[in-house]
């Protein structure tokens, strides 16, 4: 009969066998205590980094976008506050740490904001009491139509 010393209430072998890597999309079920009761809350996102591998102090960073704001949480792999970890999707990545995703997402957001400002109406038209101008997109479509008809007439000749 073996003497087994239980250090943690976590099944460490099962967590080690998960093999969480950067690029994985995971759902982490976290125990939250409120007013004497515990409930489970899921945090689903992309794993940006895994630090210290599968040793006792190992952690992994998960990023998700909630209400248009990027939120990152660092979870210890063997924390008893984590009920379970589900790997939803595995992606092949070429880097061990995906910190560049932060900048990439912010660049995309800035690009979209810049486009929406161009497409919308200007505030000076409203202040003057004039009718708002048509979006830029419709002007581009009008210019494209005559070019198509000219090409069609050249082919007919």
PAZAPA-4460 file (N, C-alpha, C; in steps of 0.05 Angstrom, whole numbers, plus 32768, in hexadecimal, padded with zeros to 4 digits):
% residues 157
    n_x    n_y    n_z   ca_x   ca_y   ca_z    c_x    c_y    c_z   seq   type   mol
   8011   7FE8   8000   8000   8000   8000   8012   8019   8000     1      X     A
   800D   802B   7FED   801D   8042   7FEA   8012   8059   7FFA     2      X     A
   8023   8069   8005   801B   8082   8013   801A   8098   7FFE     3      X     A
   8003   80A2   7FF9   8000   80B8   7FE5   7FFB   80D2   7FF4     4      X     A
   800B   80E5   7FEF   8008   80FF   7FFB   7FFA   8111   7FE7     5      X     A
   7FE3   811B   7FEF   7FD4   812C   7FDD   7FDB   8149   7FE4     6      X     A
   7FE8   8157   7FD1   7FF1   8172   7FD5   7FDB   8186   7FCE     7      X     A
   7FCC   817F   7FB9   7FB8   8192   7FAF   7F9E   8183   7FA9     8      X     A
   7F88   8191   7FA9   7F6F   8185   7FA2   7F6A   8183   7F84     9      X     A
   7F7F   8189   7F75   7F7E   8189   7F58   7F8A   816F   7F4D    10      X     A
   7F7D   8165   7F38   7F89   814D   7F2B   7FA0   8157   7F19    11      X     A
   7FB8   8157   7F24   7FCF   8163   7F17   7FD6   8154   7EFE    12      X     A
   7FD3   813A   7EFE   7FDA   812A   7EE6   7FC8   8131   7ECE    13      X     A
   7FAE   8135   7ED4   7F9B   813B   7EBF   7FA1   8157   7EB3    14      X     A
   7FA8   816A   7EC4   7FAF   8185   7EBA   7FC8   8185   7EAA    15      X     A
   7FDC   8174   7EB3   7FF5   8172   7EA4   7FF0   8166   7E89    16      X     A
   7FDE   8153   7E88   7FD8   8145   7E6F   7FC9   8156   7E5A    17      X     A
   7FBD   816C   7E63   7FAF   817E   7E51   7FC2   8189   7E3C    18      X     A
   7FDA   8190   7E45   7FEE   819B   7E32   7FE6   81B5   7E26    19      X     A
   7FDF   81C8   7E36   7FD6   81E3   7E2C   7FEE   81F0   7E1E    20      X     A
   7FE9   81FB   7E06   7FFD   8209   7DF7   7FF3   8224   7DEE    21      X     A
   8006   8235   7DE6   7FFE   824F   7DDA   7FEF   824A   7DC0    22      X     A
   7FDA   8259   7DBC   7FCA   8255   7DA4   7FB0   8245   7DA9    23      X     A
   7FAF   8238   7DBF   7F97   8228   7DC6   7F80   823B   7DCE    24      X     A
   7F68   8234   7DC8   7F50   8242   7DD2   7F46   8231   7DE9    25      X     A
   7F45   823C   7E01   7F3D   822D   7E18   7F25   823A   7E27    26      X     A
   7F17   822A   7E35   7F02   8233   7E47   7F09   822B   7E63    27      X     A
   7F0E   823E   7E74   7F17   8239   7E90   7EFF   823D   7EA2    28      X     A
   7EF7   8229   7EB1   7EE1   822B   7EC4   7EED   8231   7EDF    29      X     A
   7EE7   8249   7EE9   7EF3   8253   7F02   7EDE   8254   7F18    30      X     A
   7EE5   824B   7F30   7ED3   824C   7F47   7ED4   8268   7F52    31      X     A
   7EBD   8274   7F56   7EBB   828F   7F61   7EA9   828E   7F7A    32      X     A
   7EB3   8299   7F90   7EA3   8298   7FA9   7E96   82B3   7FAD    33      X     A
   7E7B   82B2   7FB0   7E6C   82CB   7FB5   7E58   82C5   7FCC    34      X     A
   7E59   82D4   7FE1   7E47   82D2   7FF7   7E45   82B5   8002    35      X     A
   7E5B   82A8   8005   7E5C   828E   8010   7E55   8277   7FFC    36      X     A
   7E4D   827E   7FE4   7E47   826A   7FD0   7E5D   826A   7FBB    37      X     A
   7E61   8253   7FAE   7E74   8252   7F98   7E65   824D   7F7E    38      X     A
   7E6E   825A   7F69   7E62   8255   7F4F   7E79   8253   7F3B    39      X     A
   7E73   8248   7F23   7E87   8245   7F0F   7E83   825B   7EF9    40      X     A
   7E99   8266   7EF1   7E99   827A   7EDC   7EAD   8273   7EC7    41      X     A
   7EA5   8273   7EAE   7EB6   826B   7E98   7EC5   8284   7E8D    42      X     A
   7EDE   8280   7E86   7EEE   8294   7E78   7EF9   8287   7E60    43      X     A
   7EF0   828F   7E48   7EF8   8282   7E2F   7F09   8295   7E1F    44      X     A
   7F20   828C   7E15   7F30   829D   7E05   7F48   828F   7DFA    45      X     A
   7F5A   829E   7DEE   7F72   8294   7DE1   7F89   8294   7DF5    46      X     A
   7F98   827E   7DF6   7FB0   827C   7E07   7FC6   828B   7DF9    47      X     A
   7FD0   82A0   7E06   7FE6   82B0   7DFB   8001   82A4   7E03    48      X     A
   8003   829A   7E1C   801D   8291   7E26   8019   827B   7E3B    49      X     A
   802C   8269   7E3C   802E   8255   7E52   8049   8258   7E5E    50      X     A
   804A   825E   7E78   8064   8262   7E85   806A   824C   7E99    51      X     A
   8082   8244   7E9A   808C   822F   7EAC   8080   8214   7EA7    52      X     A
   8077   820F   7E8F   806F   81F5   7E86   805A   81E8   7E98    53      X     A
   805F   81CF   7EA0   804C   81C0   7EB0   8056   81BD   7ECD    54      X     A
   806A   81CD   7ED5   8073   81CB   7EF1   8060   81D8   7F04    55      X     A
   8066   81D7   7F1D   8053   81DE   7F32   804A   81FB   7F30    56      X     A
   805B   820E   7F28   8054   822A   7F27   804C   8233   7F0B    57      X     A
   8045   8221   7EF9   803F   8228   7EDE   8025   8238   7EDB    58      X     A
   8025   824A   7EC8   800E   825B   7EC3   8009   825D   7EA5    59      X     A
   7FF0   8264   7E9E   7FEA   826A   7E82   7FD8   8283   7E81    60      X     A
   7FDD   8293   7E6C   7FCF   82AC   7E68   7FB9   82A8   7E53    61      X     A
   7FA1   82B0   7E59   7F8A   82AE   7E47   7F7F   82CA   7E41    62      X     A
   7F7B   82CF   7E27   7F70   82E9   7E1E   7F56   82E6   7E10    63      X     A
   7F43   82F7   7E16   7F2A   82F8   7E08   7F21   8315   7E05    64      X     A
   7F0F   831A   7DF3   7F04   8335   7DEF   7EE8   8335   7DFA    65      X     A
   7EE4   8345   7E0F   7ECA   8347   7E1C   7EC0   8364   7E1A    66      X     A
   7EA9   8368   7E0D   7E9D   8382   7E08   7EB0   8395   7DFA    67      X     A
   7EC0   838B   7DE7   7ED2   839B   7DD8   7EEC   83A1   7DE6    68      X     A
   7EF0   8396   7DFD   7F09   839B   7E0D   7F17   8381   7E10    69      X     A
   7F31   8381   7E0B   7F41   8369   7E0F   7F46   8364   7E2C    70      X     A
   7F40   834B   7E35   7F44   8344   7E51   7F57   832C   7E52    71      X     A
   7F6C   832D   7E63   7F7E   8317   7E66   7F7E   830E   7E83    72      X     A
   7F7F   82F4   7E86   7F81   82E9   7EA1   7F98   82D5   7EA1    73      X     A
   7FA7   82D4   7EB7   7FBC   82C1   7EBB   7FB3   82AD   7ECF    74      X     A
   7FB2   8294   7EC7   7FA8   827E   7ED8   7FBF   826C   7EDF    75      X     A
   7FC2   8265   7EF9   7FD5   824F   7F00   7FC9   8235   7EF6    76      X     A
   7FDA   8223   7EEB   7FD0   820A   7EE0   7FC3   81F9   7EF5    77      X     A
   7FD0   81F7   7F0D   7FC6   81E4   7F21   7FB7   81F2   7F37    78      X     A
   7FAB   8209   7F32   7F9C   8218   7F47   7F82   8209   7F4E    79      X     A
   7F7C   8206   7F68   7F63   81F9   7F6F   7F4A   820A   7F69    80      X     A
   7F4E   8224   7F63   7F37   8235   7F5C   7F2D   822E   7F40    81      X     A
   7F3D   8221   7F30   7F35   8219   7F15   7F27   81FD   7F17    82      X     A
   7F0E   81FD   7F0F   7EFF   81E3   7F10   7F07   81D1   7EF9    83      X     A
   7F07   81DB   7EE0   7F10   81CB   7ECA   7F19   81DE   7EB3    84      X     A
   7F2A   81D2   7EA2   7F34   81E1   7E8A   7F2C   81D0   7E72    85      X     A
   7F1E   81DD   7E5F   7F16   81CF   7E47   7F25   81DC   7E2F    86      X     A
   7F32   81CB   7E1F   7F3F   81D5   7E07   7F2B   81D3   7DF1    87      X     A
   7F23   81EA   7DE6   7F0E   81EB   7DD2   7F1A   81E8   7DB6    88      X     A
   7F30   81F5   7DB1   7F3C   81F5   7D96   7F5A   81F6   7D99    89      X     A
   7F68   81E8   7D88   7F86   81E9   7D88   7F8E   81F6   7D6D    90      X     A
   7FA0   8209   7D6F   7FAA   8216   7D57   7FC8   8212   7D56    91      X     A
   7FD3   8210   7D3E   7FEF   820E   7D3B   7FFB   822A   7D39    92      X     A
   800D   8230   7D4B   8019   824B   7D4B   8037   8247   7D49    93      X     A
   8044   825C   7D40   8061   825B   7D3C   8071   8267   7D53    94      X     A
   8064   8272   7D67   8071   827F   7D7D   8068   8273   7D97    95      X     A
   8079   8275   7DAC   8072   826B   7DC6   8061   827F   7DD5    96      X     A
   8064   8298   7DD0   8055   82AD   7DDE   8048   82BE   7DC8    97      X     A
   802E   82C1   7DCA   801E   82D0   7DB6   8017   82EC   7DBF    98      X     A
   8029   82FA   7DCB   8024   8315   7DD4   801E   8329   7DBE    99      X     A
   8026   8323   7DA6   8021   8334   7D8F   8004   8336   7D89   100      X     A
   7FF3   8324   7D92   7FD6   8324   7D8D   7FCA   833E   7D99   101      X     A
   7FD5   8347   7DB0   7FCB   8360   7DBC   7FCD   8377   7DA9   102      X     A
   7FE4   837B   7D9D   7FE8   8391   7D8A   7FD8   838D   7D71   103      X     A
   7FD6   8374   7D68   7FC8   836E   7D4F   7FAA   8376   7D52   104      X     A
   7F9E   836F   7D68   7F82   8375   7D6D   7F7E   8393   7D6F   105      X     A
   7F90   83A1   7D7D   7F8C   83BE   7D80   7F90   83CC   7D65   106      X     A
   7FA2   83C2   7D54   7FA5   83CD   7D39   7F8B   83CA   7D29   107      X     A
   7F7F   83B2   7D2A   7F66   83AC   7D1C   7F50   83BF   7D26   108      X     A
   7F4E   83C3   7D40   7F39   83D4   7D4B   7F3D   83F1   7D41   109      X     A
   7F56   83FA   7D42   7F5B   8416   7D38   7F54   8419   7D1B   110      X     A
   7F5A   8404   7D0B   7F54   8405   7CEE   7F36   8406   7CEA   111      X     A
   7F27   83F7   7CF9   7F0A   83F7   7CF7   7EFF   8412   7CFF   112      X     A
   7F0A   841E   7D15   7F00   8438   7D1D   7F06   844D   7D08   113      X     A
   7F1D   844C   7CFC   7F24   845F   7CE8   7F11   845D   7CD0   114      X     A
   7F0A   8445   7CC8   7EF8   8440   7CB2   7EDC   844B   7CB9   115      X     A
   7ED2   8446   7CD1   7EB7   844F   7CD8   7EB6   846D   7CDA   116      X     A
   7ECB   847A   7CE1   7ECB   8497   7CE2   7EC9   84A3   7CC6   117      X     A
   7ED7   8496   7CB3   7ED5   84A0   7C97   7EBA   849B   7C8B   118      X     A
   7EAE   8484   7C92   7E94   847D   7C86   7E7D   848E   7C91   119      X     A
   7E7F   8496   7CAA   7E69   84A4   7CB7   7E67   84C1   7CAE   120      X     A
   7E53   84CF   7CB8   7E50   84EB   7CB1   7E61   84FC   7CC3   121      X     A
   7E68   8514   7CBA   7E79   8526   7CCA   7E67   8535   7CDD   122      X     A
   7E72   853E   7CF4   7E62   854C   7D08   7E5E   8569   7CFF   123      X     A
   7E6F   8574   7CEE   7E6C   8590   7CE6   7E53   8594   7CD5   124      X     A
   7E4A   8580   7CC6   7E32   8582   7CB6   7E19   8585   7CC9   125      X     A
   7E19   8576   7CDF   7E03   8578   7CF1   7E02   8592   7CFF   126      X     A
   7E1A   859D   7D06   7E1B   85B7   7D14   7E11   85CD   7D02   127      X     A
   7E16   85CC   7CE8   7E0D   85E1   7CD5   7DF0   85DF   7CCF   128      X     A
   7DE3   85C9   7CD5   7DC7   85C5   7CCF   7DC3   85BA   7CB3   129      X     A
   7DD8   85B1   7CA6   7DD5   85A6   7C8B   7DCF   8588   7C8D   130      X     A
   7DC6   857D   7C76   7DC0   8561   7C76   7DDB   8552   7C76   131      X     A
   7DDB   853A   7C83   7DF4   852B   7C84   7DFB   8522   7C68   132      X     A
   7E15   8521   7C63   7E1F   8518   7C49   7E1D   84FA   7C46   133      X     A
   7E1C   84F1   7C2E   7E1A   84D4   7C29   7E35   84C7   7C31   134      X     A
   7E34   84AE   7C39   7E4C   84A0   7C40   7E5F   849E   7C28   135      X     A
   7E79   849B   7C2E   7E8D   849A   7C1A   7E8A   8482   7C08   136      X     A
   7E80   846C   7C14   7E7D   8453   7C05   7E6B   8456   7BED   137      X     A
   7E55   8464   7BEF   7E43   8467   7BD9   7E50   8477   7BC2   138      X     A
   7E61   848A   7BC8   7E6F   849A   7BB4   7E81   8488   7BA4   139      X     A
   7E8E   8475   7BB1   7EA0   8463   7BA3   7E90   8451   7B90   140      X     A
   7E79   8448   7B97   7E68   8437   7B86   7E60   8446   7B6D   141      X     A
   7E59   845F   7B70   7E50   846F   7B59   7E66   8472   7B45   142      X     A
   7E7F   8477   7B4F   7E95   847A   7B3D   7E9C   8460   7B2F   143      X     A
   7E97   8449   7B3B   7E9E   8430   7B2F   7E8C   8428   7B18   144      X     A
   7E73   8430   7B19   7E60   8429   7B04   7E67   8433   7AE8   145      X     A
   7E6E   844D   7AE5   7E75   8457   7ACA   7E8E   8448   7ABF   146      X     A
   7EA1   8441   7ACF   7EB9   8433   7AC5   7EB1   8418   7AB9   147      X     A
   7E9D   840B   7AC4   7E95   83F1   7ABA   7E87   83F5   7A9F   148      X     A
   7E77   840A   7A9C   7E69   840E   7A82   7E7D   8416   7A6C   149      X     A
   7E92   8425   7A73   7EA6   842C   7A5F   7EB4   8413   7A54   150      X     A
   7EBA   8401   7A66   7EC8   83E8   7A5E   7EB5   83D8   7A4C   151      X     A
   7E9C   83D8   7A52   7E89   83C9   7A41   7E87   83D4   7A25   152      X     A
   7E87   83EF   7A23   7E86   83FB   7A08   7E9F   83F6   79F8   153      X     A
   7EB6   83F5   7A05   7ECF   83EF   79F6   7ECE   83D3   79EB   154      X     A
   7EC3   83C1   79F9   7EC2   83A5   79F0   7EAF   83A2   79D9   155      X     A
   7E9A   83B2   79D8   7E86   83B1   79C2   7E91   83BB   79A8   156      X     A
   7EA5   83CD   79A8   7EB0   83D9   7990   7EC3   83C7   7981   157      X     A
***
